[in-house]
């Protein structure tokens, strides 16, 4: 899966949510991201933080570095770029 779109259109948020819904990341981790994001006043960024790992990305609310994520579903092996 390749995700391409305009700047600040929600690519990381949408992709992070997709990864979560497909079981690529657990609920506890999402809850941790939600708490940490809320502490920075960015509570809605919990799914974006699945891909946005850099401190600057999380503080500024924008993706700086390219992200790659791999996970498996019961039926598929998925690589997200």
N, C-alpha and C positions, 0 to 999 in steps of 0.2 A: 504494500500500500504506500503510495506517495501522496503527500499532502502539499498542495501549492495554492497560494492565494495572496491577496493584497496584505500589506502591513496592517497589523492590529485588527484583523478580521476574525480572530478566534481559532486559528489553526491548532495551537497547542492545547487550548481548552477542549475543543472538539475531539482531538486525537487522544488526549488524556482520558476523557470520558469514555471513548470507544474502548481503550485499553482496559479500563476498569470494568465496563459492562461485559467484556469478553473474558474476564477473569485473569487478565494479565498483571493485575496488582490487587492486593488484598484491601479489605475494608478498613482495617486498622491503620494502614499507611495513608489512605485517603483521609481518614479522621485526623491523623497527625498533621497532614498538610493543611487541612481546613483550620485547625487550631493555630498553627504557625502563621498562616496567611491572615487570619483574623487579627492576630497580634500586630501585624503590619498594616492593618486597615485594608486588606485585599482578600477578604473572605471568599469571594467568588473565583479566586484563582487556584483553588485546590486541585482541579484537574490539570491545569496548565503546569503545575509544579511536578507532575509526573515526568515531564520532559525537560522543564526548565530547572537545571541543577545549579547554575552559577548564582552566587549571591547577588551580583549586579542584575541578573535577569529577574530575580524574585523581588528585589527592591524597586526596580524601575517598571516592572510589569510588561517587559518585552523580551522576546527571545533573541539572544545574541548569537548563540552557537547552534550549529546543526545538531539535530537530535536523531538518534537511532534507537529503536526499541524492538525487542524480539519477545514473543510469547506464543504459547500453544493453547489452542482450544481442543476440545475432545475430537474435533474433526480436521482442524487446520493448524499449520505452523505459519505464523504471521511475522513479517518484518515490516516495521513502519519507519519510513524515512521522512 
